[in-house]
Amino acid sequence: MKLFDRPQALLEDRILVRRRGWLFFRKPLMIAQTVVLLAFSAEVFSQPIKLGYAALTAGQVAPWMAKEAGYFSKYGIEAELIYIPAVAATQALIAGEIQLAQVTGVSTSGAILAGADVRIIASVQDRLAGSIYARPEIKTPEDLKGKKIGISRFGAVSETAVAMFLARFGLKRGTDVAIIQLGGLPEIITAMERGAVDAGFANPPQTSRARRLGMKELFDLNALGVELQQTCLTVTTKYLRERRPVVKSFLQAYAEGLYRFVTDRDYSIQVLKKYLRVDEKELLDDAYSFYSQRLQKIPLPTLKGIKFILDEMAEKQPRARNVAPESFVDVSLLQELDQNGFFKQLWKN
């Protein structure tokens, strides 16, 4: 090497060393950047949603399963599930405090009739489910004359069920029997136990609890086979319009949670134990056996069941006679999922 070439060679050596050093650090740096970006993307694109569920009953299980099994996370939903008893959940939805509500068709129909911009987008239960239980000294429905019967809240399905029971046996509300609002389904059984009311509406696991306390089933409402929009998923039309892809993702996770409930008894009972706050195996087994046979595989609302509710409301709200049940629902997302083969693939086994 000539003398005048030496500085150039030294310069090239230094550049090479620097390049090698850069290459040495470049790979781990790129990995670190990727991890940071992925974490950032997950945070940015994870959609927070608050859902209020209106009752401590196994009929509410679909979102619980979706949350615990990770299906919401799978579809990019960061779901917060909040227990908001009865019609208060619909009120919270209208106020914008929550984005979705799992309530009854009774409370939703009442809200829509009153002018609320709310729609039913899915349903897991389209039959009236429950019983009227009474204290041991009450032997027949006629024994309830001059007594008190408990419901969760006015405007809830428990009130509709009790009204049907009283009408069937010719008992007049207010005249023959006083209806007492107690706040929630567990509270009805507690009030019966303490003698604050003489009878009340119950469904699993509260029916099992009532039997263990010595209460007697006075009438099985399930035997009526009444098609009634019971447990359903609702949203405001504004939120559905503005966040339609998010609601669609929520529905997919919701449907997968429903599938897991029907097909995985042991895991489902663990989830029921957590959300129902019940430890007794017998009560949990009864609740699972009852609802796993009754919840719908494809969660379509029932127009006939909404019509039934409107007919019941018509006596006090004449406007209910002139509205179409179709205006209370928006099944467009369910139709999209069905047309894309989502439900067929989910239930293929």
SVG drawing of the C-alpha trace seen along z (x, -y; Angstrom):
<svg xmlns="http://www.w3.org/2000/svg" viewBox="-111 -12 115 43">
<polyline fill="none" stroke="black" stroke-width="0.4" points="0.0,0.0 1.3,-3.4 1.7,-6.0 -0.9,-8.3 -3.4,-5.4 -3.0,-4.9 -5.4,-7.7 -8.1,-6.6 -7.7,-3.0 -7.9,-4.1 -11.0,-6.1 -12.7,-3.1 -11.8,-0.9 -13.4,-3.3 -16.6,-3.5 -16.7,0.3 -16.4,0.6 -19.2,-2.0 -21.4,-0.1 -20.8,3.2 -21.6,1.5 -24.8,0.1 -25.8,3.5 -25.0,5.1 -27.4,2.8 -29.9,2.4 -31.7,5.8 -32.5,5.5 -33.5,1.9 -35.9,2.8 -37.4,5.5 -37.8,3.1 -39.4,0.6 -41.8,3.2 -42.9,4.3 -43.5,0.6 -45.5,0.0 -47.6,3.2 -48.4,2.2 -49.2,-1.3 -51.4,0.0 -53.3,2.3 -53.9,-0.6 -55.0,-2.9 -57.3,-0.5 -58.8,1.2 -62.3,-0.1 -63.6,-0.8 -67.2,0.1 -69.3,0.1 -72.2,2.5 -74.8,2.5 -76.5,5.7 -79.8,5.5 -80.2,8.7 -78.3,11.2 -79.7,14.2 -78.0,16.7 -79.9,15.4 -77.4,12.5 -74.5,14.8 -73.4,14.1 -71.3,11.0 -69.9,12.5 -68.6,15.4 -67.3,13.1 -65.4,11.1 -63.9,14.0 -63.0,16.2 -61.2,13.3 -63.6,12.9 -64.0,9.2 -60.2,8.8 -60.1,11.0 -62.3,8.6 -60.5,5.5 -63.0,4.6 -62.1,3.4 -65.3,4.2 -66.4,3.1 -69.4,4.9 -71.5,3.1 -74.5,4.5 -77.2,1.8 -80.5,3.3 -83.6,3.4 -84.8,0.3 -82.0,-1.8 -79.7,-0.2 -81.9,-1.6 -81.8,-5.0 -78.0,-4.9 -77.9,-4.0 -80.1,-6.9 -78.0,-9.2 -74.8,-8.1 -73.3,-6.7 -72.9,-3.3 -72.7,-2.3 -74.7,0.9 -77.3,2.4 -78.5,5.9 -82.0,5.5 -85.5,6.7 -87.8,6.0 -90.3,4.6 -88.0,1.8 -86.7,1.1 -90.2,1.0 -91.3,-1.4 -88.4,-3.7 -88.9,-3.7 -92.6,-4.5 -91.6,-7.4 -89.4,-8.8 -86.0,-7.3 -83.8,-6.7 -82.9,-3.1 -83.1,0.1 -82.8,3.8 -80.0,5.3 -79.8,8.9 -81.7,11.2 -80.8,14.3 -84.1,15.1 -87.5,14.9 -89.8,16.7 -91.0,15.6 -88.9,17.5 -89.7,17.6 -92.1,18.6 -94.2,17.1 -92.9,18.3 -94.7,17.8 -94.1,18.2 -95.1,21.7 -98.4,20.4 -99.6,19.3 -101.1,22.5 -103.1,21.1 -103.1,17.9 -106.4,16.9 -104.5,16.9 -102.7,13.8 -105.8,11.6 -104.8,8.8 -101.1,9.7 -98.0,8.3 -96.1,9.6 -92.6,8.5 -91.1,7.4 -87.7,6.0 -88.8,2.6 -91.7,1.1 -91.3,1.4 -89.2,4.6 -90.2,8.1 -91.0,9.2 -93.9,6.6 -95.2,8.0 -95.0,11.6 -96.8,10.7 -99.5,8.9 -100.0,12.0 -100.2,14.2 -102.8,11.9 -104.9,11.7 -104.9,15.5 -106.3,16.0 -108.7,13.1 -106.8,11.0 -106.8,7.3 -103.6,5.3 -103.9,2.8 -107.3,4.0 -106.6,7.6 -102.8,7.7 -100.2,4.9 -97.2,4.9 -94.0,3.9 -90.9,2.7 -87.7,4.2 -84.8,3.2 -83.6,6.6 -84.3,10.3 -82.2,11.4 -83.9,8.8 -87.3,10.4 -86.3,13.7 -84.7,11.9 -87.9,9.9 -89.9,13.1 -87.5,14.7 -87.9,11.8 -91.7,11.6 -91.7,8.2 -93.6,9.7 -95.7,12.8 -94.8,13.9 -92.7,12.8 -91.2,13.4 -88.2,15.6 -86.0,17.3 -82.8,19.4 -80.8,19.3 -83.3,17.4 -85.8,20.2 -83.4,22.7 -82.6,20.3 -86.4,19.9 -86.9,23.7 -84.0,24.0 -85.6,21.4 -88.8,23.4 -90.8,21.3 -93.3,23.0 -93.8,22.5 -97.2,21.1 -97.3,20.9 -94.8,21.9 -94.9,19.1 -92.6,21.2 -95.5,23.5 -97.4,20.7 -94.9,20.8 -95.5,17.0 -93.3,15.6 -92.0,12.4 -88.9,10.3 -87.0,11.0 -83.2,10.6 -81.9,8.5 -79.0,6.3 -79.8,2.6 -78.0,-0.5 -78.8,-4.1 -79.2,-4.6 -76.7,-7.5 -74.0,-5.2 -74.8,-2.5 -74.6,-4.9 -71.3,-6.5 -69.6,-3.3 -71.1,-0.6 -67.9,1.5 -67.3,1.5 -70.9,2.7 -70.4,5.4 -67.2,6.6 -69.0,6.6 -71.8,8.7 -69.3,11.3 -67.7,11.6 -71.1,11.8 -72.2,14.6 -69.0,16.5 -69.6,16.1 -73.1,17.6 -71.7,20.5 -69.1,21.2 -71.9,21.2 -74.0,23.7 -71.0,26.0 -68.8,25.8 -70.7,26.6 -67.7,26.6 -66.2,23.3 -69.7,21.7 -70.5,22.7 -67.2,21.0 -68.3,17.8 -71.8,18.0 -70.3,18.4 -68.3,15.2 -71.0,13.0 -74.0,14.4 -72.0,14.3 -73.2,17.7 -71.1,20.5 -73.6,23.4 -73.1,26.0 -76.7,27.0 -77.9,23.5 -75.3,23.1 -76.1,26.5 -79.8,25.6 -79.1,22.2 -76.9,23.7 -79.3,26.6 -82.3,24.2 -80.7,21.5 -78.4,23.7 -81.7,25.2 -83.4,21.8 -80.9,19.3 -81.0,18.8 -78.1,19.9 -78.6,17.1 -79.6,14.0 -82.4,12.6 -85.1,10.5 -88.7,11.7 -91.2,9.3 -94.0,11.4 -92.6,11.1 -92.3,7.3 -95.9,7.2 -97.0,9.1 -95.3,6.5 -96.9,3.6 -100.4,5.2 -99.8,5.5 -98.8,1.8 -101.7,0.6 -104.2,0.4 -102.1,-2.4 -100.4,-3.7 -102.9,-3.7 -100.1,-4.7 -98.7,-1.2 -101.5,0.1 -100.3,-1.9 -96.6,-1.2 -94.9,1.5 -92.7,4.0 -90.2,3.7 -89.5,0.1 -88.1,1.3 -85.3,3.4 -82.2,3.0 -81.1,6.5 -78.9,5.2 -75.7,6.3 -77.0,9.7 -78.0,10.0 -74.6,9.1 -73.0,11.7 -75.4,14.3 -74.9,13.5 -71.1,13.7 -71.5,17.2 -70.4,16.2 -73.1,18.1 -72.9,21.1 -69.1,21.4 -69.6,20.8 -72.2,23.6 -70.9,26.0 -70.2,28.7"/>
</svg>
